[in-house]
Amino acid sequence: MDNGASWKRTIRILLVFEQEVLRTALRHRLDTEEADLEVVGEAGDGKTAVHLAGELKPDVVLMDVALPIMSGIVATRQITASYPGVRVLILSLHDDERLVRAMGSAGASNYLILDRDWDTLPKEIRDVVASPSP
């Protein structure tokens, strides 16, 4: 018996990071260690992220700030404006108050620091999905 775990809704995640090694580590962490989290796509730049957000309709986009072609700020703004049901959670190595404010203004639901918040990432994803829409 699975204690009712099978009825829980799977949270669909799009990973957006330039570094493939980071996307691979995140995919492994989320797909193998968290039964209710599923990585449905990956992008290495902001422009592809916007396209995939529309195509895949994830619940959450885990987004880096520093991306090629289109910045994480611009991509976040476009995703949140075009797909209001999609939440963007910023996961960055940069602990910079200006970036936090810029991403919040662009529509990000939260801003996490990768090395500080790695252990709480699954909970943060669930919390963002469970919170009311802005």
Number of C-alpha atoms within 10 A of each C-alpha: 5 6 6 7 10 11 9 9 10 13 17 19 27 25 25 29 27 19 13 13 10 13 21 14 10 18 21 13 16 18 15 12 11 12 14 18 20 17 21 17 19 22 22 19 22 28 18 15 27 24 15 20 25 13 10 13 17 23 20 23 29 24 29 28 26 17 21 13 12 17 17 27 25 17 27 30 20 20 26 19 13 13 14 12 16 23 26 31 26 26 23 22 14 15 13 10 9 9 16 20 13 15 23 19 13 20 21 25 22 17 23 21 15 17 11 12 14 14 10 11 19 16 10 17 22 15 12 17 20 9 10 7 11 8
